Amino acid sequence: MDPIYIGILGTIIAFLLLFLGMPISLALMLVGFVGIWHISSLGAALPVAARTIYDVTSTYSYMVIPLFLLMGAFATSSGLIENLYSSFEKWLRRFPGGLGAATIAACAGFSAVSGSSVATAAAMGSIAYPEMKKFNYSPRLATGTIAAGGTLGFLIPPSIGFVVYGMLVEQSIGRLLIAGIFPGLALAATFVAIIVFQVKLNPSIAPSSPEPTSFKEKIGALKGVWEILIVFAIVMGGIYMGWFSPTEAGATGAALLFFVALIKRKLNYKGLFKGMQEAIRVSVMVLFLVAGATVFSYFLALSTIPAQLASWVVGLDVSPYVVLAIILLVYFFLGCFIDAVSMMVLTLPVIFPMILGLGFDPIFFGVVCVLMMQVGLITPPMGLNLYTIYGTTKDVALEDIFMGALPFVAPIFIIVILITIFPQIALYLPETMLGR
C-alpha cells in the first residue's frame, strides 16, 4: 500500500481510538508504532518507540516542566496570590469593575511565577470570587473574569504551553518564553478594557465599589508585589541575559519561592507534598503526550503526508495569511473539544511544516498558537478553566460561567490579529536577548 494511504488510514484510526476513549498518548504511540512497522519494518519500529520514550523522559531540558509547576505550588503555599490580589485591589478598586480589573492584574502577576492556567484559575477563584460576590458583582462577570484571567497562566512566562510547543517543534524554549511577555501584558490590558466596557454598558453588573484607599495605603500595599517581581525578574531576566537555561531558571525560581514560603512560615508538609504530587502528575502526562506525538510524527514523516501537504499549501495561489487564518479557525473549533496540550500534540506534526513552508517565523507562530489554545480554555464544552471555576465557586450555574467567559474570547482574537500585523510585539524581545 502507498505510504500516503497508510498515513491517512493511520490518522483516521488514531482519531477513532480517541473517540472510543483511549488516552491520547497511547493512541498516538500505538498508531505510530504500527504505522512505522507497515511502512518500514518491525526492526525499525521497535527502536523508534523505545528510544523516543527514553529520550523524552530523560532529556535534561524537559525538567523545566515540573520546576515551573513547583514554582506555582510554592507561590500558592506562601500566600503570594492573596497578597497580589490585595495589592491590586487597593490600587484599582475605584475603576469601573475595579475588583474585576484587580483580578486580571493578580492573575497576570501569579502567572509570572506559575506555568499552569488551571492552577491560576483555581487559586483566584477561591480568593477573588468571594470578594466580588460581597460587593454584588454579577456572577457572570465575576466567574468570567476569573476564568479569562486564568488563561494568562498559559501565555505569560513561565508557561507550560511554550515549553510543550518548543519540545514538539524543536525550537528554543527560552526564546519562546521571552516572546510571551509583551503579548501576555497586552492581553491582560485588553481583558481589563473588556471589563470596563461591560460595566460602563451595564453598571448593574458591578453596582458597588469599596471605600477609596489613601495614597499611603496604596504605597503600603505594594509590599505584596515585590516578591513576585523579584522572582520574575531573576527567572526571566536570567533567561534573557543568557545567565540561565530555562531549566536552570525554573530551578532558581522554585528554590527562591521555596525559601519565601519557609521565611513566611506558610509551607507545611501537606502543602509541599501536594505541590510535588501535582508537579509529577502533570509532568508525566505531558511527557507521555510528547513521546506519543513524537512516535506519531515519525510515522507521518515516513508517510510523506506533512511534506506533500506543505508543498501543496505553498503552491496555492492564495496569501499565506489566508492559510494562517484557516489554521487559526481550525484551532478555534478544536479548542471547543480538546484540551490545549493535546491539541498541540495532535496538530503540530502536520501544521508546523506548512507554517515553515509559508515562511512564517516559528517563534511568531508559537505565540499565536498558544494564544489560540487559550480560547479553548474558556469555551464550552471542553473549557477546563470554566469547570475549574464551577468546582471552586459551587453556587454559580455552569451556563452562567459559560456566558460570563464569552466576552473574553474577542480580546484573544484582537491580540492575535495585532501580532499578525505587527509581529515585533512578540519577536522584539527574543531577537534582542543575549541568551539565544
N, C-alpha and C positions, 0 to 999 in steps of 0.2 A: 504494500500500500504506500502511496505517496506520503512523504513526511508531513506535508501540509494538511492532508486529510487526517492523519493521526493526531496532529496538533489540534485541529478543530474538534475532533471527536473527544480528545482528552479534556479539552476545556469544557465541553458540554457535560461530560461525566463529572468533572470537578464541581460544577455548579449544581448538578443533580445530587451529589453527595452532601453538599452544603444544605440543600433544600430538605434532605432527609434527616438532617441534624448532626452530621459528623463534624467534629471540630475542624476549623479551617486549616490549622497547621497539619493535621493528619491527612485531610483530604488532598491538599496540595502536594504533600510529600508522597503519598501513595500514587496519585496520578502521575506525578513527575517521575517517580521511580519506574513505574510500569511503562510509561511513555519512552523513557530513555532505553529501556530494555528492548522495546519493539523496534525503535528506530536504529539502535546500535546493537547492543548485546547485554546479556546479564552481567558479563565480566566488566562492562563499562558502567552499568547502573549501580552495582553494589558499592564500589569505591566512592562514587559521587555522593550517595546518600550518607555513607559513614563519615567521609571526610567533611561534608558540609555540616553535619551535626556537631562534630568535634570542633571545627574551625569557628563556628558561630558561638558556641558556648565557652570557648577557651580564649577568644580574642581579647586582649587586654583593653583595648579602647571601648569595648562594649560594656565594661564595668561602669561606665558613666550612667547607665540606666538606674541601677539600684542606688547609686550615690546621689543622683538628683532626687530620687524618691525619698531617701533618708533625709535630705535637706528639708523637704516639706514636712516630714514627720516630726523632726526636731523643732522646726519653726512653730508648728501647731502646739507641741507639748510645752514650749516655753512661753506660750501666751502672746506671741508676737502679733498674731492676726487680730486679737482683741484690741491690742494697743494701736494697731494700724487703723482699725475702724473708728476707735475713739478719737484719734488724732484728726482724721479726715472729717469726721462728723462735726467736730468743733469748728473747722475751717469752712465747711460747705453747707452747714445746716440752714442758712438763710437763703440759699439758692432755691428757685422753684424745683421741687422734688429733691431737696438737698440731701436727704437721707439716702435716696437712690444714687445720687452722684457720689456720695461718700462710700457707698457700697462698691461701685465700679472702681473708684480710686483704691480702696482697700484690696479688692481682687487683683488689681494690677500690681500693687505692692507685694502681695503674697505670692503672686505668680513669679515674681523676681527671685524667689527662693524655693519654688516648688515646680516640679515638672508635670504635675498631674492636674488636668482640668476638673475631673470629678472630685478630687480632694479639695480643690479650691471652692467648688460649688457647695460641697458638704459642710466645710468649715464656716463659710459665710452664711449658709442657710441657718445654722444654729445661733449665729450672733446677730446678723442684720435683720432677719425676718421679725423676731420678737420686738425689736426697736421700731421698725416701720409699722407693725401692727398696733403698737402702743399709741402711735400718733395718727391712727386711722388712715393709713395708706391703703389704696385699693389692693386686694390680694393679688390681682393680675399684675399690677405694676411691680409690686414687691417681689413676687416669685420670678417674674420675667426678668427683672433686673439682676437678681442673684444668678439665675441660670445663664444669662448672657455674660455677666462678669466672670463666671467660672470658665467660660471658653478661653479667656485670656491666658489661662494656665497652659494651653496648648500652643500658644504663639509667642508670648513673652519668655525669653530665655531665663532659666534653663528649661527647655521644652522637650518632652519625650517625642513629640511629633517630628521635630527636626532631627533628633537622633535616629529615629526609625527611617526617615526619608534618606538621611545620609548613609545609613547601613545598606539600604536596599539598592541605592544607585551609585554607591561608592564615591560620594562627594565629601568634602571637608566638613565634618560636624562643627568644628569651630567657626568656620565662615557662615554656616547656616544659622547657628545660634546668634551670632552678632547681627546677621541680616534681619532677625526678627524684632530688634529693639525699636526702630522707628515705626514700622507698621503696627506693632503692638501698642505703642503710645498713641498713634493716630486712631486706632480702632477704639481704644478706651475713651478718647476725647469724643469720638463720634457717638458712642453709646451714651455718654453724658448729654450730648446735644439732643439725642432722641428722647431722653427722659424729660429734659426741659421743654421740648416741643410738645410732648404729650400733656404735661402739666399745664402749660400755657393754653393748650387747646381745651382741656377739661380740668379746671382746678380742683374739682371734687375728688379726683383720684389721689390727691395728696393735700388734704384740706388743712392740716395743722402743721405748724413749724415749731420746733423747740425754741426756748428763750435764746436770744442772741448771746454770744460769748464776747468777753472783752478781748482786746488785743493781747493783754498779758496772758490770759488763759490760752489763747491760740498759740502763742510762743511756747508756753509751758507744755502744750500738747505735742509739740514736735519731738519730745523725748521718746515718744512711742514709735518714731520712724527711723531713728538713727541706726539701730542695729541692722535693719533690713538694708538701708542704704550702704552701710559699710560692707556687709557681706556681698551684696550685689556688685559693688564697685571692685572688690577684691577678686571675685569669681570671674565676672565678665571683663573687667579691666585686665586681669591676668591673661585671659584668652586673647583679647585684642592686642595687647602689647607683646604677646609671644612668650610670656613668662611661664604659662601653664598650657598643657594639653587639656582638652575638655575633661578627660578622666581625672587628671590632677586637680583641675579646678573644682570638679564635683567633690573630690575627697577633701579639699581645703574647705569648701563651703559647708560640708557635712560636719567636719571637725569643729569649725567655728560656731555653728549653730548648736552643736552638742555642748560645747563649753558655755554658751549663753544660757542654755537650759539648765545646766548644772549650777551656774552662778545665781540664777534666779530661783533655784531650788524648786523647779517645776517638773523635773524629769524623774519619774519613778520607774520601777521595774516593769509595771504593766504597760506604761506608755512606750518604753524602749522596746519591749517585746512586740507590741502591736505594730510599731513603726517598721521594725525589721521584718516581721512576718509579711506585711503588705508589700514592702520593697522586694522581697524574694518572690512573692506570688506574681506580681505584675512583671517582674524581670523575666521569670521563667516563661510566662505566657508570651511576652514579646519576642524573646529569643527563639522559641519554638515556631512562632509565626514567621520570623525571618528565615529560619532554617527551611521550613516548608516552602516558602516563597522562592528561596534560592534554588532548591531542587527543581521546582516547577519552572523557574526561569531557564535553567539549563535545558530542560525538555523543550520549552518553547523555542529556545535558540537553535536547537537541533532541527526543529520542525521548519525553521526559517520564517515563521509567521511574523515575528516582530520586524525583521529586516525587510520583508516584502511589503508589509503594511506601511512601514515608514517610507519606503520608496514610492509606493502608490500615493500616499498622502502628500509627499513632497512634489510629486508630479502633477497634482491637481492644479487647475487654473483658478485658484482662489487665494485670497490673502491668508498668510499664516495665522493672523488674528481671528479669522473666521473659524479655523480649525481649533484654535485655543478656546474660543467661546463655546464650541460644541463640546470639547473635553470638559470644560467647567460645568456646563449644563448636565453632562453625564454624572459628574461628581455630585452635583446638587441632588439629582434623582437618587443616586446610590446612597447618599448620606441619610436619606429617609429610612433606609432599611438595614444598613450595615454600619458597624462602628468604625471610627476613623482609622485606627491602626489596621484593621482587617481590610478596609478599602484600599489603603496604600499597598498592602501586600498583594491584593488581587489584581490591581490595575497597573502598577508601575512597570512590571516586566514588559508589558505591551506598549504602554503610553510613553514611557521615557525615551525609547529610541525614536519615536515620532517627534517628540519635543526637540531632541538634538538635531534631527534631520531638518526641522523647520528653522533652526538657527537661534532658538531661544536659549538664554543663559540658564544653566541648571540651578544656580542659586536663586535666580528670579523665580523660576518655576517652583522651586521648593517652597518659597514664601507663599506664592499663590495657591499651591496645592494644600499647604497647611491651613490657609485661610478658608478654603472651601471645605476642608474637613470639619472646621468649626461649625459650619451650617448644620451638619448632621448631628451635632451635639445638642442643638436646640430646636430640631424639627421632628415632629412625630412621623411614624410611630416608634422609631428607634430612640432618639433623643436621650442619651444617657444622663445628661445634666438635668433634664426635666424630671426623670424618675428619681434622681438623687434628691432634688428639691422636694418632690412629693413625699419621699420617705422621711425627710428631715422635718417638714412643716406639719404633716399629718392632718391639718384642718382645712386644707385648700383642695378643691376638686381638681382632678388631673386635667380636665378640659380647660379650667381657668389658667392653669400653669402653661398649657399649650398656647392659649390665646395671648397670655401675657408675654411670652417669648417671641411671638411672630414679628412684632415691630422691630426687633433687634436683628432680624435677618438682613434687612435692607442695608444697614451700615457695613456689613461684611462685604456685600457686593460693591458698595461705594468704594471701599478701600481697595478691593481687587481691581476695579476699573482705574483708580488713581495710580496704583502701582504699575499697571499695564501701560498707561500713558506716560508715567514718569518713573521708570524702573529704578532710577537712582535713589528713590526713597528706601528701597531695600538693598541696593548694591553699593551705596556710597561707603558705609562703614566696612563691609567686607573687603572692598577694594583698597582701603587705606590702612587696614590693620597690619601690624608688624608680624604677627604670628600666623601667617598664611600657610 
